[in-house]
């Protein structure tokens, strides 16, 4: 089986299409777990909003106050991690498609 060069974590690592597919599955699992946590955090935000919205003059100031909480910061971190996983999964998908096209001599 031919191996291909894939840049991963600033290192050049040779991976087979099967290894790339497995990595994509791992990313999908991690993405799903992050999605579950994001749902929990959105529920917490709704409860927080209901309790504390009256303490602020505007929705924007209440939103900024939420962002300063530990849960608000975690929510943003989860969103950024999910976006990074989407991009990485897309890059792996592209690489797998290129490998498939090369195997069929479709350029």
N, CA, C and O of each residue as an XYZ file, in Angstrom:
428
protein
N       0.842     -1.174      0.000
C       0.000      0.000      0.000
C       0.887      1.238      0.000
O       1.840      1.329      0.774
N       0.574      2.172     -0.857
C       1.347      3.395     -0.966
C       0.982      4.342      0.157
O      -0.186      4.478      0.522
N       2.011      5.005      0.706
C       1.779      5.993      1.758
C       1.942      7.384      1.176
O       2.700      7.590      0.228
N       1.230      8.324      1.746
C       1.240      9.697      1.274
C       1.677     10.618      2.393
O       1.496     10.321      3.574
N       2.247     11.721      2.007
C       2.711     12.700      2.972
C       1.552     13.578      3.404
O       0.846     14.149      2.572
N       1.364     13.680      4.695
C       0.324     14.542      5.245
C       0.929     15.347      6.381
O       1.561     14.786      7.276
N       0.739     16.649      6.350
C       1.268     17.503      7.410
C       0.325     17.406      8.607
O      -0.865     17.703      8.500
N       0.870     16.989      9.740
C       0.063     16.820     10.943
C       0.841     17.335     12.137
O       1.948     16.874     12.416
N       0.251     18.302     12.846
C       0.872     18.881     14.037
C       2.296     19.359     13.744
O       3.209     19.117     14.533
N       2.480     20.029     12.625
C       3.759     20.598     12.201
C       4.830     19.545     11.915
O       6.010     19.876     11.802
N       4.431     18.301     11.801
C       5.360     17.240     11.453
C       4.896     16.608     10.155
O       3.700     16.581      9.864
N       5.832     16.103      9.381
C       5.471     15.372      8.176
C       5.350     13.902      8.535
O       6.339     13.264      8.897
N       4.157     13.369      8.438
C       3.897     11.990      8.816
C       3.321     11.279      7.604
O       2.415     11.788      6.945
N       3.848     10.110      7.319
C       3.340      9.331      6.201
C       2.150      8.508      6.688
O       2.252      7.779      7.675
N       1.022      8.631      5.987
C      -0.185      7.896      6.375
C      -0.805      7.243      5.157
O      -0.787      7.793      4.056
N      -1.354      6.062      5.375
C      -2.073      5.362      4.316
C      -3.494      5.905      4.255
O      -3.944      6.566      5.192
N      -4.210      5.633      3.155
C      -5.618      6.052      3.101
C      -6.439      5.470      4.253
O      -7.326      6.140      4.783
N      -6.150      4.239      4.637
C      -6.874      3.621      5.751
C      -6.615      4.389      7.052
O      -7.540      4.632      7.828
N      -5.374      4.762      7.283
C      -5.048      5.526      8.491
C      -5.738      6.892      8.484
O      -6.202      7.373      9.518
N      -5.798      7.503      7.304
C      -6.493      8.787      7.198
C      -7.986      8.637      7.477
O      -8.590      9.479      8.141
N      -8.576      7.551      6.961
C      -9.997      7.300      7.206
C     -10.251      7.076      8.696
O     -11.242      7.564      9.240
N      -9.360      6.340      9.352
C      -9.501      6.126     10.793
C      -9.385      7.442     11.555
O     -10.122      7.685     12.511
N      -8.459      8.281     11.124
C      -8.301      9.578     11.776
C      -9.561     10.420     11.598
O      -9.974     11.128     12.516
N     -10.163     10.342     10.428
C     -11.392     11.088     10.172
C     -12.522     10.591     11.074
O     -13.334     11.383     11.553
N     -12.571      9.278     11.304
C     -13.564      8.729     12.240
C     -13.332      9.246     13.659
O     -14.279      9.594     14.364
N     -12.066      9.291     14.069
C     -11.741      9.808     15.401
C     -12.166     11.268     15.539
O     -12.710     11.675     16.565
N     -11.910     12.046     14.489
C     -12.297     13.450     14.511
C     -13.812     13.574     14.612
O     -14.314     14.423     15.348
N     -14.542     12.744     13.886
C     -16.009     12.782     13.931
C     -16.518     12.455     15.336
O     -17.466     13.077     15.814
N     -15.893     11.489     15.989
C     -16.288     11.139     17.351
C     -16.027     12.312     18.299
O     -16.887     12.670     19.104
N     -14.837     12.907     18.198
C     -14.491     14.041     19.055
C     -15.439     15.216     18.799
O     -15.847     15.906     19.734
N     -15.784     15.437     17.535
C     -16.701     16.508     17.160
C     -18.075     16.277     17.801
O     -18.699     17.210     18.307
N     -18.527     15.039     17.772
C     -19.822     14.713     18.378
C     -19.798     14.948     19.885
O     -20.764     15.474     20.439
N     -18.727     14.573     20.550
C     -18.614     14.795     21.991
C     -18.615     16.291     22.309
O     -19.239     16.727     23.276
N     -17.907     17.073     21.485
C     -17.910     18.521     21.684
C     -19.311     19.089     21.461
O     -19.733     20.002     22.171
N     -20.021     18.555     20.487
C     -21.393     18.994     20.228
C     -22.301     18.727     21.408
O     -23.159     19.546     21.734
N     -22.116     17.582     22.053
C     -22.895     17.269     23.247
C     -22.602     18.275     24.362
O     -23.512     18.741     25.048
N     -21.325     18.599     24.527
C     -20.955     19.566     25.576
C     -21.508     20.944     25.242
O     -21.954     21.667     26.133
N     -21.483     21.313     23.962
C     -22.030     22.608     23.557
C     -23.523     22.692     23.876
O     -24.009     23.741     24.299
N     -24.240     21.605     23.677
C     -25.672     21.579     24.003
C     -25.882     21.794     25.500
O     -26.788     22.523     25.904
N     -25.045     21.162     26.322
C     -25.142     21.357     27.777
C     -24.875     22.812     28.149
O     -25.569     23.389     28.985
N     -23.859     23.395     27.514
C     -23.512     24.781     27.815
C     -24.614     25.744     27.367
O     -24.856     26.755     28.027
N     -25.278     25.441     26.256
C     -26.377     26.296     25.806
C     -27.541     26.246     26.788
O     -28.216     27.252     27.008
N     -27.773     25.081     27.375
C     -28.808     24.964     28.401
C     -28.438     25.800     29.623
O     -29.278     26.503     30.184
N     -27.172     25.715     30.031
C     -26.709     26.527     31.161
C     -26.835     28.018     30.852
O     -27.210     28.813     31.714
N     -26.518     28.382     29.615
C     -26.623     29.791     29.230
C     -28.067     30.276     29.327
O     -28.324     31.383     29.800
N     -28.999     29.454     28.883
C     -30.414     29.842     28.949
C     -30.844     30.049     30.406
O     -31.558     31.002     30.720
N     -30.405     29.153     31.282
C     -30.746     29.298     32.702
C     -30.097     30.538     33.301
O     -30.722     31.267     34.071
N     -28.833     30.772     32.941
C     -28.118     31.954     33.421
C     -28.809     33.211     32.917
O     -29.023     34.159     33.673
N     -29.151     33.211     31.648
C     -29.798     34.370     31.023
C     -31.109     34.703     31.733
O     -31.400     35.867     32.012
N     -31.886     33.674     32.018
C     -33.167     33.861     32.701
C     -32.960     34.468     34.092
O     -33.749     35.301     34.538
N     -31.898     34.045     34.764
C     -31.651     34.513     36.128
C     -31.044     35.913     36.190
O     -31.378     36.695     37.080
N     -30.158     36.231     35.251
C     -29.366     37.447     35.377
C     -29.654     38.539     34.351
O     -29.089     39.627     34.465
N     -30.497     38.303     33.367
C     -30.728     39.305     32.331
C     -31.227     40.620     32.919
O     -30.861     41.689     32.431
N     -32.039     40.561     33.937
C     -32.582     41.773     34.553
C     -31.536     42.663     35.200
O     -31.793     43.842     35.444
N     -30.360     42.114     35.483
C     -29.294     42.888     36.122
C     -28.540     43.774     35.144
O     -27.693     44.562     35.567
N     -28.819     43.670     33.855
C     -28.055     44.391     32.835
C     -28.984     45.281     32.012
O     -30.159     44.968     31.817
N     -28.431     46.399     31.533
C     -29.229     47.369     30.787
C     -29.556     46.911     29.374
O     -30.571     47.316     28.806
N     -28.701     46.068     28.804
C     -28.929     45.638     27.422
C     -28.569     44.166     27.252
O     -27.870     43.575     28.076
N     -29.066     43.593     26.158
C     -28.717     42.213     25.835
C     -27.218     42.080     25.596
O     -26.606     41.084     25.983
N     -26.630     43.090     24.956
C     -25.196     43.041     24.655
C     -24.363     42.991     25.934
O     -23.397     42.232     26.016
N     -24.727     43.786     26.920
C     -23.961     43.769     28.170
C     -24.171     42.458     28.920
O     -23.242     41.954     29.551
N     -25.378     41.900     28.860
C     -25.631     40.599     29.479
C     -24.822     39.515     28.758
O     -24.283     38.607     29.392
N     -24.744     39.618     27.439
C     -23.970     38.633     26.656
C     -22.485     38.714     27.022
O     -21.822     37.686     27.159
N     -21.972     39.916     27.178
C     -20.570     40.077     27.577
C     -20.334     39.505     28.968
O     -19.293     38.901     29.229
N     -21.292     39.694     29.850
C     -21.174     39.139     31.205
C     -21.147     37.615     31.147
O     -20.371     36.980     31.861
N     -21.994     37.023     30.295
C     -21.980     35.561     30.122
C     -20.616     35.110     29.612
O     -20.066     34.115     30.085
N     -20.074     35.845     28.645
C     -18.779     35.486     28.064
C     -17.656     35.483     29.089
O     -16.652     34.796     28.906
N     -17.815     36.243     30.166
C     -16.792     36.296     31.206
C     -16.898     35.152     32.215
O     -15.975     34.933     32.999
N     -18.007     34.428     32.201
C     -18.140     33.295     33.123
C     -17.281     32.131     32.634
O     -16.884     32.090     31.470
N     -17.003     31.204     33.513
C     -16.221     30.017     33.149
C     -16.936     29.233     32.059
O     -16.312     28.766     31.106
N     -18.249     29.094     32.206
C     -19.029     28.357     31.214
C     -19.057     29.081     29.872
O     -19.007     28.445     28.820
N     -19.138     30.412     29.909
C     -19.119     31.197     28.679
C     -17.800     31.056     27.942
O     -17.772     30.958     26.715
N     -16.719     31.045     28.685
C     -15.401     30.860     28.077
C     -15.257     29.445     27.518
O     -14.695     29.248     26.441
N     -15.769     28.467     28.260
C     -15.716     27.088     27.767
C     -16.539     26.944     26.488
O     -16.145     26.230     25.566
N     -17.682     27.626     26.440
C     -18.539     27.560     25.266
C     -17.786     28.055     24.023
O     -17.862     27.442     22.958
N     -17.077     29.144     24.168
C     -16.313     29.679     23.037
C     -15.177     28.732     22.651
O     -14.906     28.540     21.466
N     -14.521     28.147     23.632
C     -13.456     27.191     23.358
C     -13.995     25.980     22.611
O     -13.374     25.510     21.657
N     -15.142     25.473     23.036
C     -15.765     24.327     22.369
C     -16.093     24.671     20.927
O     -15.845     23.872     20.024
N     -16.653     25.862     20.704
C     -16.973     26.280     19.333
C     -15.727     26.322     18.453
O     -15.750     25.857     17.314
N     -14.641     26.880     18.984
C     -13.409     26.976     18.206
C     -12.815     25.598     17.923
O     -12.307     25.351     16.830
N     -12.878     24.705     18.905
C     -12.387     23.343     18.683
C     -13.210     22.626     17.624
O     -12.667     21.891     16.798
N     -14.522     22.841     17.649
C     -15.386     22.209     16.650
C     -15.053     22.730     15.255
O     -15.017     21.960     14.295
N     -14.814     24.020     15.143
C     -14.468     24.602     13.839
C     -13.148     24.024     13.337
O     -13.021     23.711     12.153
N     -12.170     23.882     14.222
C     -10.877     23.319     13.835
C     -11.038     21.878     13.365
O     -10.388     21.461     12.406
N     -11.897     21.121     14.031
C     -12.123     19.731     13.635
C     -12.837     19.658     12.287
O     -12.553     18.768     11.486
N     -13.759     20.583     12.029
C     -14.413     20.627     10.718
C     -13.390     20.844      9.610
O     -13.431     20.181      8.574
N     -12.481     21.771      9.838
C     -11.474     22.094      8.823
C     -10.523     20.922      8.620
O     -10.190     20.586      7.484
N     -10.086     20.300      9.707
C      -9.170     19.165      9.592
C      -9.846     17.997      8.878
O      -9.234     17.351      8.027
N     -11.095     17.726      9.219
C     -11.828     16.647      8.570
C     -11.978     16.919      7.077
O     -11.851     16.009      6.259
N     -12.245     18.164      6.729
C     -12.368     18.543      5.327
C     -11.051     18.352      4.585
O     -11.040     17.891      3.443
N      -9.948     18.702      5.225
C      -8.638     18.526      4.603
C      -8.332     17.048      4.369
O      -7.789     16.678      3.327
N      -8.679     16.211      5.335
C      -8.462     14.769      5.183
C      -9.346     14.235      4.061
O      -8.899     13.413      3.260
N     -10.580     14.689      3.995
C     -11.487     14.261      2.928
C     -10.903     14.615      1.561
O     -10.935     13.805      0.635
N     -10.374     15.824      1.445
C      -9.755     16.245      0.186
C      -8.573     15.353     -0.153
O      -8.420     14.929     -1.298
N      -7.741     15.067      0.832
C      -6.569     14.216      0.602
C      -7.002     12.815      0.172
O      -6.403     12.235     -0.734
N      -8.023     12.273      0.803
C      -8.509     10.948      0.415
C      -9.049     10.955     -1.016
O      -8.854      9.994     -1.760
N      -9.724     12.035     -1.395
C     -10.236     12.139     -2.763
C      -9.093     12.215     -3.769
O      -9.158     11.588     -4.826
N      -8.059     12.968     -3.453
C      -6.889     13.052     -4.332
C      -6.229     11.681     -4.465
O      -5.847     11.275     -5.563
N      -6.098     10.974     -3.352
C      -5.507      9.629     -3.392
C      -6.338      8.699     -4.265
O      -5.793      7.924     -5.050
N      -7.642      8.778     -4.127
C      -8.534      7.944     -4.927
C      -8.388      8.270     -6.410
O      -8.314      7.368     -7.244
N      -8.348      9.558     -6.736
C      -8.182      9.973     -8.133
C      -6.830      9.523     -8.685
O      -6.741      9.091     -9.835
N      -5.784      9.622     -7.875
C      -4.464      9.181     -8.317
C      -4.443      7.685     -8.574
O      -3.818      7.221     -9.527
N      -5.127      6.932     -7.722
C      -5.157      5.470     -7.893
C      -5.856      5.085     -9.188
O      -5.554      4.047     -9.776
N      -6.791      5.921     -9.634
C      -7.533      5.646    -10.870
C      -6.952      6.391    -12.074
O      -7.491      6.324    -13.179
N      -5.844      7.104    -11.841
C      -5.238      7.946    -12.875
C      -6.205      8.989    -13.405
O      -6.206      9.293    -14.598
N      -7.009      9.525    -12.540
C      -7.912     10.631    -12.877
C      -7.331     11.912    -12.323
O      -7.420     12.177    -11.124
N      -6.741     12.702    -13.190
C      -6.144     13.961    -12.718
C      -6.930     15.117    -13.243
O      -6.597     16.268    -12.965
